[in-house]
Amino acid sequence: EVPLCIRTRQSGDHITIDQAGHHQKLKSWFINQKIPAGERDDILCIADGSEIVWIPGYRMGSAYQISSRTRQILQIEVVKEDV
């Protein structure tokens, strides 16, 4: 099992966009959200392999949202520190 990792986007990344399990390429999602191309490489993602779990500040993948079938919850806090 591959652990979750925090990273920027990679080729082949996708995110689940609805409860029916439909996926969208992360590149397409960024375009649809009108996120400027120059910013996309700097956005951090929480990923499970090529499946994006969460894009902090933007959205959580639908496959990872809490539902009546949820058995465990992992709480992740992202803190931006001034350098």
Steps between C-alpha positions, in 0.01 A plus 500: 500500500637840399473759777349842443748762393506877470630610162434715198317365196638222287409362160202263526351654816122494528234593754159346571246774429170350615346227714447281192878463478561699184861611463648803337862557405654750739613712205138525379378580850753787528387633161130478594568683827686770305815459708774687312749270324791671675363405843413134435850359554520663844170368642549225756285187484445213740523191279446126521705390201352688203165556680477848647345485846501870579616826347531719813318827452307369199320165535498148635454206268144365529629147562656619827217706644337385822183296447284252690743226389804675652679288762814703564584866464846643442520864596766697314578861578699707254665806649673764292795644683658833417864454413 
